[in-house]
Amino acid sequence: MSVKDLKGINSKIIQGALNRTQFREQSESIFLTSGFMYDSAEQAEAIFKGDEKGFQYTRYANPTIDTFEKRLALIDGSESCFATSSGMAAVFASMMCQLHAGDHVISATALFGSCREIIKNIITKYGIEVSFVDGKNIECWKKEIKSNTKIFFFETPSNPCLELIDIKTVCELAKENNIKVIVDNVFASPVLQKPSKFGADIIVYSGTKHIDGQGRTMGGAILCSEQFREEILKPFLRHTGPCISPFNAWVLSKGLETIELRVIEQSKTTEKVVDFLLKHNKIQSVNYPFIKSHPQYELAKKQQTMGGNVLSCYIKGDKQKAFNFLNNLKMINICNNLGDAKSLVIHPSTTTHRLLTDEEKINQNIRDNLIRLSVGLENFEDIRNDLDQSLSKI
């Protein structure tokens, strides 16, 4: 049976994009090489010109990296993929490969701290104009469009308050105005949300999160059309060099084999954790897209298959109460990663979003009593008990 005949995504990911050597290895090989050999000078010329297929240099492409890219494209539902050294490299490259001085970018306000830093303080150094909008309101997007607007950028759900953006509506507006849409899909993962189905042109991931799922390695990816990859993205990445290492690509490729099982199980546990926190007398409120109290609950149901494994909540009290909660945890670790097999918790205001101004934090509802929790694969009872004993001490 060929891979094309397989019906399930899991089957396609595990069995697809294999590139076995003559040794017939079970697990995919890692091609730890910087360069590749040619049979002749004529062949080298043909490969460099593109007249013959072949690998040239790992900064350009590599068999191990190629396997990871093809597998991720399968689960994401996009035509093509280009792996990068980190998620932030993917965010930066997805923009700069197509922007020129004088262009305009519109971004949702609710962003991960480093994403906001790139848009607010880095790309603006190159003569690029930026506008931030309330991503939930389509009229705000419309109002900021100019003749030089080239990109819409947003993450949904957002980090850390899980604000949602209507992907389909924003993409329709973008296409009417010849604007490219870049969606950061890290929180939902390619398992629970596929932005390309709603019209997104480019999707970016931090492979360090759910794709690895074990906290082992760095990596990122840009998903897009084959034409965009070949004509715009590839030339930029080849010459600027934010390439992923073959070993990291191998780790991420193996992570993809279990990503659906992990994310679905984590999401099921998260629903139980959310229900527990909503009823707890030390919790003020919970941010999670699949609870009916979420203002965009209906949109979440349309765009995502499940709520995901990340939530945030407001502890009753101030910053010190939030810190006491973190410090009293026994099993759940304080860490700014997410999507891991281990449950992880962080205080966004002083870590991942610390560079935001006080006004920006207020606009994103990032308060001193806000906690972000990434639910892992531990048993629900153990997660609940750890949360409960810590909350009882604050």
C-alpha positions as CSV (number, residue, x, y, z in Angstrom):
1,M,0.0,0.0,0.0
2,S,1.4,3.4,-1.0
3,V,1.3,6.5,1.3
4,K,-1.3,8.0,-1.0
5,D,-3.7,5.2,-0.2
6,L,-3.6,5.9,3.6
7,K,-6.6,7.6,5.0
8,G,-5.5,8.9,8.4
9,I,-3.2,11.8,9.1
10,N,-1.3,9.9,11.7
11,S,-0.6,7.1,9.2
12,K,0.6,9.6,6.6
13,I,2.9,11.3,9.0
14,I,4.5,8.2,10.3
15,Q,4.8,6.4,7.0
16,G,5.2,9.5,4.7
17,A,8.3,11.4,3.5
18,L,10.6,8.5,4.3
19,N,14.1,8.6,2.7
20,R,15.7,5.3,3.7
21,T,19.2,4.5,2.7
22,Q,20.6,1.2,1.4
23,F,20.8,0.0,5.0
24,R,17.0,-0.2,5.3
25,E,17.0,1.5,8.7
26,Q,13.7,1.5,10.8
27,S,14.1,5.0,12.2
28,E,14.9,7.7,9.8
29,S,18.6,8.5,9.3
30,I,20.2,11.8,10.5
31,F,22.3,13.3,7.7
32,L,24.8,15.3,9.8
33,T,26.6,16.8,6.9
34,S,27.3,20.4,5.8
35,G,27.8,19.6,2.2
36,F,27.2,17.0,-0.5
37,M,29.3,15.3,-3.2
38,Y,28.9,15.4,-7.0
39,D,29.9,12.8,-9.5
40,S,31.3,15.4,-11.9
41,A,31.7,19.1,-12.4
42,E,28.9,19.0,-14.9
43,Q,26.6,17.5,-12.3
44,A,27.5,20.2,-9.7
45,E,26.7,22.9,-12.3
46,A,23.4,21.2,-13.2
47,I,22.3,21.0,-9.6
48,F,23.3,24.6,-8.8
49,K,21.4,25.8,-11.9
50,G,18.4,23.7,-10.9
51,D,18.5,21.6,-14.0
52,E,19.0,18.5,-11.9
53,K,17.6,17.7,-8.5
54,G,20.1,17.2,-5.7
55,F,21.3,18.6,-2.4
56,Q,24.0,21.2,-2.4
57,Y,24.5,22.5,1.2
58,T,22.7,22.0,4.4
59,R,22.1,25.8,4.7
60,Y,20.0,25.3,1.5
61,A,18.4,21.9,2.1
62,N,19.2,18.5,3.7
63,P,17.5,15.1,3.5
64,T,16.7,15.0,7.2
65,I,15.3,18.5,7.1
66,D,13.3,17.7,4.0
67,T,11.6,14.8,5.8
68,F,10.5,17.1,8.7
69,E,9.2,19.7,6.3
70,K,7.2,17.3,4.2
71,R,5.7,15.7,7.4
72,L,4.7,19.0,8.9
73,A,3.1,20.1,5.6
74,L,1.0,17.0,5.7
75,I,-0.5,17.6,9.1
76,D,-0.8,21.3,8.7
77,G,-2.6,21.0,5.4
78,S,-0.3,23.5,3.5
79,E,1.4,22.9,0.2
80,S,4.9,23.4,1.4
81,C,7.1,24.0,4.4
82,F,10.5,25.6,5.2
83,A,12.1,24.7,8.5
84,T,14.1,27.4,10.5
85,S,16.3,27.5,13.5
86,S,13.6,28.7,15.8
87,G,10.0,29.9,15.9
88,M,11.1,33.5,16.1
89,A,13.4,33.0,13.0
90,A,10.2,31.8,11.3
91,V,8.2,34.8,12.3
92,F,11.0,37.3,11.2
93,A,11.7,35.5,7.9
94,S,8.1,35.2,7.0
95,M,7.8,39.0,7.0
96,M,11.2,40.2,5.8
97,C,11.3,37.9,2.8
98,Q,8.5,39.9,1.3
99,L,8.8,43.4,2.8
100,H,10.6,46.5,1.4
101,A,11.2,50.0,2.8
102,G,8.0,51.9,2.6
103,D,5.7,48.9,3.1
104,H,3.1,48.8,5.8
105,V,2.2,45.9,8.2
106,I,-1.0,45.6,10.3
107,S,-0.8,43.4,13.3
108,A,-3.1,42.4,16.1
109,T,-2.2,44.0,19.4
110,A,-2.4,40.7,21.4
111,L,0.9,39.1,20.7
112,F,3.7,37.1,22.3
113,G,6.4,39.4,23.6
114,S,9.1,38.6,21.1
115,C,6.6,38.8,18.2
116,R,5.6,42.2,19.3
117,E,9.3,43.2,19.6
118,I,10.0,42.2,16.0
119,I,7.0,44.1,14.7
120,K,7.3,47.2,16.9
121,N,11.0,47.7,17.2
122,I,12.9,45.6,14.7
123,I,11.2,45.7,11.3
124,T,10.5,49.4,11.7
125,K,14.3,50.0,11.6
126,Y,14.1,49.1,7.9
127,G,11.7,51.8,6.9
128,I,8.6,49.6,7.4
129,E,5.5,51.2,8.8
130,V,3.4,49.3,11.4
131,S,-0.1,49.6,12.8
132,F,-1.5,47.7,15.8
133,V,-5.2,46.9,15.9
134,D,-7.8,45.2,18.0
135,G,-7.7,41.9,16.1
136,K,-11.2,40.9,17.2
137,N,-12.8,43.8,15.4
138,I,-12.8,43.5,11.6
139,E,-13.6,47.2,11.3
140,C,-10.2,48.0,12.9
141,W,-8.4,46.0,10.2
142,K,-10.4,47.8,7.5
143,K,-9.7,51.2,9.0
144,E,-5.9,50.8,8.9
145,I,-5.5,49.5,5.4
146,K,-3.4,51.7,3.1
147,S,-2.2,51.4,-0.5
148,N,1.2,50.2,0.8
149,T,-0.2,47.6,3.3
150,K,1.5,44.2,2.5
151,I,0.9,42.0,5.5
152,F,-1.7,41.1,8.2
153,F,-0.1,39.4,11.2
154,F,-1.8,37.8,14.1
155,E,-1.8,34.8,16.5
156,T,-5.0,33.0,17.5
157,P,-5.4,32.0,20.2
158,S,-3.1,34.8,21.5
159,N,-0.4,34.4,24.1
160,P,-1.2,34.6,27.1
161,C,-4.9,35.6,27.3
162,L,-6.2,33.3,24.5
163,E,-7.9,36.1,22.5
164,L,-9.3,34.8,19.2
165,I,-9.3,36.3,15.7
166,D,-11.7,35.3,13.0
167,I,-9.3,33.9,10.5
168,K,-11.7,33.5,7.6
169,T,-13.1,37.1,7.9
170,V,-9.6,38.7,8.1
171,C,-8.3,36.6,5.2
172,E,-11.3,37.6,3.0
173,L,-10.5,41.2,3.7
174,A,-6.9,40.7,3.0
175,K,-7.5,39.0,-0.4
176,E,-9.8,41.9,-1.4
177,N,-6.8,44.2,-0.9
178,N,-4.0,42.0,-2.2
179,I,-2.5,41.6,1.3
180,K,-0.7,38.5,2.6
181,V,-2.0,36.9,5.9
182,I,0.5,35.4,8.4
183,V,-0.9,33.4,11.2
184,D,1.1,32.3,14.3
185,N,-0.6,29.0,15.1
186,V,1.5,27.9,18.0
187,F,-1.1,27.8,20.8
188,A,-3.6,25.6,18.8
189,S,-0.9,23.6,17.0
190,P,-1.5,22.0,13.5
191,V,-3.6,19.3,15.2
192,L,-6.4,21.5,16.5
193,Q,-6.4,24.4,13.9
194,K,-5.5,24.6,10.2
195,P,-5.4,28.3,9.2
196,S,-4.8,27.5,5.6
197,K,-8.4,26.1,5.4
198,F,-9.7,29.5,6.3
199,G,-7.6,31.3,3.7
200,A,-4.3,32.1,5.5
201,D,-1.3,32.5,3.2
202,I,1.5,31.7,5.6
203,I,1.5,29.8,8.9
204,V,4.4,30.0,11.4
205,Y,5.3,27.6,14.2
206,S,7.7,27.2,17.0
207,G,8.7,23.6,16.7
208,T,10.0,23.9,20.3
209,K,6.4,23.7,21.6
210,H,3.9,20.9,20.6
211,I,5.9,19.6,17.6
212,D,8.8,18.5,19.8
213,G,6.6,18.2,22.9
214,Q,9.6,17.1,25.1
215,G,11.5,20.3,25.7
216,R,14.5,19.0,23.9
217,T,15.4,21.3,21.0
218,M,14.9,24.5,19.1
219,G,13.2,24.8,15.7
220,G,10.6,26.6,13.7
221,A,8.7,26.3,10.4
222,I,7.0,28.4,7.8
223,L,4.1,26.8,5.9
224,C,2.9,28.3,2.7
225,S,2.2,27.7,-1.0
226,E,4.8,26.0,-3.1
227,Q,5.1,29.1,-5.3
228,F,5.7,31.4,-2.3
229,R,8.3,29.0,-0.9
230,E,10.3,28.8,-4.2
231,E,10.0,32.3,-5.5
232,I,10.1,34.5,-2.3
233,L,10.9,32.6,0.8
234,K,13.7,30.2,-0.3
235,P,16.0,32.9,-1.8
236,F,15.7,34.9,1.4
237,L,16.4,32.0,3.8
238,R,19.2,30.5,1.7
239,H,21.2,33.7,1.8
240,T,20.4,34.9,5.3
241,G,21.0,31.5,6.9
242,P,18.5,30.8,9.7
243,C,18.6,27.1,8.9
244,I,17.7,24.3,11.3
245,S,20.3,21.7,12.2
246,P,19.7,18.2,10.8
247,F,19.7,16.8,14.3
248,N,17.0,19.2,15.5
249,A,14.9,18.5,12.4
250,W,15.2,14.8,13.1
251,V,14.0,15.3,16.7
252,L,11.0,17.4,15.5
253,S,10.2,14.9,12.8
254,K,10.0,12.1,15.4
255,G,7.9,14.4,17.5
256,L,5.4,14.8,14.7
257,E,4.7,11.0,14.9
258,T,3.0,11.4,18.3
259,I,1.8,15.1,18.2
260,E,-1.9,14.2,17.5
261,L,-2.0,11.7,20.3
262,R,-0.3,14.1,22.8
263,V,-2.2,17.2,21.9
264,I,-5.6,15.5,22.0
265,E,-4.9,13.9,25.4
266,Q,-3.5,17.1,26.8
267,S,-6.6,19.0,25.6
268,K,-8.9,16.5,27.3
269,T,-7.0,16.9,30.6
270,T,-7.0,20.7,30.2
271,E,-10.8,20.8,30.0
272,K,-10.9,19.1,33.4
273,V,-8.3,21.5,34.8
274,V,-10.4,24.5,33.5
275,D,-13.5,23.1,35.1
276,F,-11.7,22.7,38.4
277,L,-10.2,26.2,38.3
278,L,-13.5,27.8,37.4
279,K,-15.0,26.4,40.7
280,H,-12.1,27.3,42.9
281,N,-12.5,30.1,45.4
282,K,-9.0,31.4,44.9
283,I,-9.4,31.9,41.2
284,Q,-10.9,35.2,39.8
285,S,-11.5,34.0,36.2
286,V,-10.1,31.7,33.5
287,N,-9.2,32.4,29.9
288,Y,-9.9,29.3,27.7
289,P,-11.6,29.3,24.3
290,F,-13.8,26.2,24.9
291,I,-15.7,27.5,27.9
292,K,-19.0,29.2,27.3
293,S,-18.0,32.2,29.3
294,H,-15.3,33.0,26.7
295,P,-16.5,35.9,24.6
296,Q,-15.5,34.2,21.4
297,Y,-16.7,30.7,22.3
298,E,-18.7,30.2,19.1
299,L,-15.7,31.3,17.0
300,A,-13.5,28.9,18.8
301,K,-15.9,26.1,17.9
302,K,-15.7,27.0,14.2
303,Q,-11.9,27.3,14.0
304,Q,-10.6,24.7,16.5
305,T,-11.5,21.1,17.0
306,M,-10.6,21.4,20.7
307,G,-9.6,24.1,23.2
308,G,-5.9,23.1,23.4
309,N,-3.6,22.5,26.3
310,V,-2.9,26.1,27.3
311,L,-5.0,28.3,29.6
312,S,-4.4,31.4,31.7
313,C,-6.1,32.5,34.9
314,Y,-6.2,35.4,37.3
315,I,-5.4,34.6,40.9
316,K,-7.5,36.5,43.5
317,G,-5.0,39.0,44.8
318,D,-1.8,40.8,43.7
319,K,1.6,39.9,42.2
320,Q,2.8,38.5,45.4
321,K,-0.2,36.2,45.7
322,A,0.6,35.0,42.1
323,F,4.2,34.4,43.0
324,N,3.2,32.5,46.2
325,F,1.1,30.3,44.0
326,L,4.0,29.6,41.7
327,N,6.5,29.0,44.4
328,N,4.2,26.6,46.3
329,L,3.7,24.2,43.4
330,K,5.4,20.9,43.9
331,M,5.0,18.9,40.6
332,I,4.2,21.6,38.1
333,N,7.4,23.4,37.0
334,I,7.9,27.2,36.5
335,C,9.0,27.4,32.9
336,N,8.3,29.7,29.9
337,N,8.0,26.8,27.4
338,L,4.6,25.3,26.5
339,G,3.2,22.3,24.7
340,D,5.5,20.0,26.7
341,A,4.8,16.6,28.1
342,K,5.4,18.2,31.5
343,S,2.9,20.7,32.9
344,L,4.5,24.1,33.0
345,V,3.5,27.5,34.5
346,I,4.7,31.0,34.1
347,H,4.0,34.6,35.2
348,P,3.7,36.5,31.8
349,S,3.9,40.0,33.1
350,T,7.5,39.5,34.5
351,T,8.8,37.1,31.9
352,T,7.4,36.4,28.4
353,H,5.7,39.8,28.2
354,R,8.0,41.9,30.5
355,L,9.1,44.2,27.7
356,L,5.6,45.5,27.1
357,T,4.8,48.9,28.5
358,D,2.3,49.2,31.3
359,E,-0.2,50.6,28.8
360,E,0.4,47.7,26.4
361,K,0.0,45.2,29.2
362,I,-3.3,46.8,30.3
363,N,-4.5,46.7,26.6
364,Q,-3.8,42.9,26.5
365,N,-5.3,42.2,30.0
366,I,-1.9,41.1,31.2
367,R,-2.1,41.9,34.9
368,D,0.2,41.1,37.8
369,N,-2.2,38.3,39.0
370,L,-2.2,36.5,35.6
371,I,-0.8,33.0,35.4
372,R,-0.3,30.9,32.2
373,L,-0.5,27.2,32.5
374,S,0.5,24.6,29.9
375,V,-1.1,21.3,30.8
376,G,1.1,18.2,30.2
377,L,0.5,14.5,30.1
378,E,0.5,13.8,33.8
379,N,-2.7,12.3,35.3
380,F,-5.4,14.9,35.9
381,E,-5.7,14.0,39.6
382,D,-2.0,14.8,40.2
383,I,-2.3,18.1,38.3
384,R,-5.5,19.0,40.2
385,N,-4.0,18.1,43.6
386,D,-0.9,20.2,43.0
387,L,-2.9,23.2,41.9
388,D,-5.2,22.8,44.8
389,Q,-2.6,22.5,47.5
390,S,-0.7,25.5,46.1
391,L,-3.9,27.7,45.8
392,S,-4.8,26.8,49.4
393,K,-1.6,28.3,50.7
394,I,-1.9,31.8,49.1
